[in-house]
Amino acid sequence: DRGFNCFNLMASIREAGSFFMIRAKDVGKGSTLDCFELPDKEEFDTRFTFYISKKKKGVFKKKPGFKYIHPVTQRFDYLGPGIPGDIYTLPFRLVKVRLEKGHYEYLITNLPEDRFPSAVMKHLYHLRWSCEEAYFMLKYKANLVYHHSRKKEYIIQETYARLILYNLTSLL
């Protein structure tokens, strides 16, 4: 989801040999993409690379795409003790598409350009939108935003109780 793109998730999917397509926040609003100088076009499809490190100092710090991962508060499984190197490189495509109502979306992906051009990416984004709306409805209508419990098993129990109640009231 937009604003919840996670470097650890993207790296895990990439290392598994799979593909991803993740929405990014608009540039200038605390976006992950603020470290890049983006083309000044309505739509574009460009390759970039994130340089991820758990160290603030280094050769890549002033390079476009450098991202610092705090070693205590942020999880990143591909850097750390026993793993060679201080920098993890994460190449990706950034696709900016124009939607019907004049809005723009930035899509971070590792899908190949030859099989998934910009027009296909726009269609894929449209296909996932019904899932996004269903998730939104379930999250807020079933009141799954906040939990009263602290222990994992009680949170699971509370989630199931809310889902059952949501399904029951939907049927009625």
C-alpha positions in Angstrom: 0.0 0.0 0.0 1.1 3.6 -0.6 3.4 4.8 2.2 3.9 1.3 3.6 6.5 0.1 1.1 9.2 -1.8 3.0 12.7 -2.3 1.9 12.9 -5.7 3.7 9.8 -6.9 1.9 11.1 -5.8 -1.5 14.5 -7.4 -0.9 12.9 -10.6 0.3 10.7 -10.9 -2.8 13.6 -10.1 -5.0 15.9 -12.6 -3.3 13.2 -15.3 -3.7 13.2 -14.7 -7.4 9.6 -13.3 -7.4 8.1 -10.0 -8.6 6.4 -7.1 -6.9 4.5 -4.0 -7.7 4.1 -1.5 -4.8 2.5 2.0 -4.7 4.8 4.8 -3.5 3.7 8.1 -1.9 3.7 11.1 -4.1 7.1 12.8 -4.2 7.6 15.5 -1.6 5.2 14.1 1.0 7.7 12.0 3.0 8.1 9.7 0.0 10.7 7.0 -0.4 11.4 8.5 -3.8 12.5 11.9 -2.4 16.2 10.8 -2.8 15.9 10.7 -6.6 15.7 13.4 -9.2 12.7 12.3 -11.2 11.9 13.1 -14.8 9.6 16.1 -15.3 7.1 14.2 -17.5 3.4 13.3 -17.0 4.2 9.6 -17.3 7.5 7.8 -17.3 9.1 4.4 -16.8 12.6 4.6 -15.5 15.2 2.4 -13.7 16.7 3.4 -10.4 18.6 1.7 -7.6 18.2 2.0 -3.8 21.5 1.8 -1.9 20.5 0.5 1.5 22.9 0.6 4.5 22.8 0.4 8.3 25.7 2.8 8.4 25.2 6.6 8.1 28.7 7.2 6.8 30.0 5.8 3.5 30.7 6.3 -0.1 27.1 6.0 -1.1 25.7 8.6 1.4 25.6 11.4 -1.1 24.6 9.2 -4.0 21.0 9.4 -5.3 19.0 6.5 -3.8 20.9 6.1 -0.5 18.6 4.9 2.3 19.7 4.5 5.9 18.1 1.7 7.8 18.3 2.2 11.6 19.8 -1.0 13.0 17.6 -1.1 16.1 14.2 0.3 15.0 14.0 -1.0 11.3 14.3 -4.5 10.2 16.4 -5.4 7.2 17.6 -9.1 6.9 20.1 -8.6 4.2 22.7 -6.5 6.1 24.3 -7.2 9.4 26.6 -9.7 11.2 27.6 -12.6 9.1 26.6 -11.0 5.8 29.3 -9.5 3.7 29.2 -5.9 2.6 27.8 -2.7 4.1 25.5 -1.8 1.2 22.6 -3.7 -0.3 21.7 -2.6 -3.8 18.0 -2.9 -4.8 17.4 -2.1 -8.5 13.8 -1.3 -9.5 11.6 0.3 -12.1 9.7 3.4 -11.2 6.5 3.8 -13.3 4.5 7.0 -13.1 1.0 6.5 -14.5 -1.9 8.9 -15.0 -5.2 7.7 -13.8 -8.7 8.5 -15.2 -9.4 11.4 -12.8 -6.2 13.2 -13.5 -4.3 11.8 -10.5 -0.9 10.1 -10.8 0.4 7.0 -9.1 4.1 6.0 -8.7 4.6 2.2 -8.9 7.8 0.6 -7.7 8.3 -2.8 -9.4 10.9 -5.3 -10.6 8.7 -6.6 -13.4 10.6 -6.7 -16.8 9.9 -3.8 -19.2 9.5 -6.0 -22.3 6.6 -8.1 -20.8 5.1 -5.3 -18.7 5.1 -1.9 -20.4 3.6 1.2 -18.8 0.1 0.5 -20.2 0.1 -3.0 -18.7 1.3 -1.6 -15.4 -1.6 0.8 -15.3 -4.0 -2.1 -16.0 -2.4 -4.2 -13.2 -2.8 -1.3 -10.8 -6.5 -1.1 -11.8 -7.0 -4.8 -11.3 -5.7 -4.7 -7.7 -7.9 -1.7 -6.8 -10.9 -3.9 -5.8 -8.7 -5.8 -3.3 -7.6 -2.4 -1.9 -11.2 -1.3 -1.4 -12.1 -4.6 0.2 -9.2 -4.4 2.6 -10.1 -0.8 3.5 -13.7 -1.8 4.2 -12.7 -4.8 6.3 -10.1 -2.8 8.2 -12.4 0.1 9.1 -15.9 -1.4 9.0 -14.9 -4.4 11.1 -12.9 -2.1 13.4 -9.6 -3.9 13.0 -7.5 -0.8 13.3 -7.0 -1.0 17.1 -6.9 -3.9 19.5 -7.5 -4.0 23.2 -5.2 -6.9 23.8 -1.5 -7.1 24.1 -0.7 -10.8 23.8 -0.5 -12.3 20.4 -3.1 -15.1 21.0 -5.6 -12.6 22.4 -5.1 -10.3 19.4 -5.8 -13.3 17.1 -8.9 -14.1 19.1 -10.1 -10.5 19.0 -9.6 -10.4 15.2 -11.6 -13.6 14.7 -14.4 -12.3 16.9 -14.6 -9.1 14.9 -14.5 -10.9 11.6 -17.3 -13.2 12.6 -19.4 -10.3 13.9 -18.7 -8.4 10.6 -19.7 -11.3 8.5 -22.8 -11.9 10.6 -24.0 -8.3 10.3 -23.2 -8.3 6.6 -25.5 -11.3 6.1 -28.3 -9.7 8.1 
